[in-house]
Amino acid sequence: MMPTLLSAKKLSVRFGGLLAVNQVSFDVRQGEVFTLIGPNGAGKTTVFNLISRLYTPTSGSIDYLGPDGLLALTGQPPQNVASLGIARTFQNIELFEHASVLSNLLIGHHTRRRTGLWQDLLFTRTAREAELQAREKAEQVIEFLDLQHHRDAMVEGLPYGVRKVVEMARALCSEPKLLLLDEPSSGLNVEETEDMAFWIADIKNELGITVLMVEHDMTLVSRVSDRVLAMNQGEVLAMGTPREVQNDPGVIEAYLGLVDDVSSLRRPASSPGERS
């Protein structure tokens, strides 16, 4: 069994009188795809925001295996999270619309730069070397995600599905150990969702990056996830393999009325490496 990369223990967060997350615990192991599922309002994105330090838990803890060993993530300021090896995407794409794809990816690598303000202003040798390293990483990610055709295109002119991939590319440029994907298939058509499944599997298998994902598309969940945590109304419903969670009576009940065919929750899991 792979070591634990991130461990959440009894996480709770309250917004006024609303208990958005209630005593949620789970571990994410290195090298796996771990997915949070549940109806709208289940608390999934709130958990993401706790991990990325946009929110502070009312109670509970998050421990993370960072570059210098195990640390309490809840004690870290938000601006430090990326430098610890955690990157994320958002439900609503957060890119610089009036910049090129390459420029957005270079911004993603900014957290890895070790040059100071004056070095950058004077464009010293160290700054030049850092710039070359950033461009090399960006080009590697562009090739990995087949974005060569869009390399110099302005983001504002790109189709929605391509922008979703660009946002993921920018996150990869920060060289994360843990990648948080918030509803990566949202707004994508069937073909684009198929492509997203390939990218997620490749990120895990080829790059060795651990993925923590929030997702509604159960076909995508089944294809790429090693383990799944189902939530409802801020609490844990079930946890296990995709098949185990999809067959859980509590999970099926939570989804009743939210899907046309409950059998869609029970689709057999396909191998993440299978490509049609």
Phi, psi and omega in degrees: 000135181289152179294158180282129178267321181220135181229117176257130183234116173051048180288131174222143174216135182238131174250098186064240180268000183263122174269097187282325178226133188229103172057049181268128179228140175192159175240141174248122182271150177301135174082014179244165168255114182247125189240136173262127177235167178152163179297166174304138180083009182285342180106008185296308181292330175299319176298317176302316182292334174290318181292318181276005172071021171288330174240156173249130181294146173292323175205165182097180185214158173228118177254142185222138179274090184274186182301331183251021179109188183292133178219160178276107184294329181293346178264002182266140173291150183305324184291348181268348190297314182298321181291344177275355179099027177240124178234158181212160168247174185233158176302312175263120187306129181246086178233164173276103189296326185265022177237163181283167176301314180300317180298319178297322180289324177295324177296322179298331180276356186303325182294344180266355180284142181241016179269154179268176183301313183290326176298319179290319181294320181273354180050056181292175180301318179298319179294321179296318179295321178295321178295319178295321178296318179297317180293322178297317178296317180299317180294323177297317180291321177302316179292319182300320183259014176055046180257014184304320183295335184254005188312312185257008181283149174285137185300322184299337181264003184272148172300155183303315182299323178292321179297325176299319179291322179297320179296320177295321178298317179299320178296320180294332180293342176278002177055059184282156165271328181233124180249122178262117180249113182263101180053064184296335181267359182301126178082000181267151174277180186299315181296318179294324177294322175301313179299319180299320177300318178298314183298316182297316178297320180291323177300319178288309190279323184266323181265345179070026181266134175283138183240128170246121191231142166254129184205146176258333184285107187290334176295315177296316179303314182295325185287322191248346189273138170275317177220156184226139172244120179263132180239155172205131180052041174082003184236161179281128174265313184199158176212139180164201176292163177306317181295316180299315182290320181293335179267001181287128182302322180294324178292315179299319179296321181295330181271349181303130182088348179258345175231150180288328184226109183299336179298340179295340176283347186249019179297135180297143181287136175262160178293132180302335183273353182288133177232131180275000000 
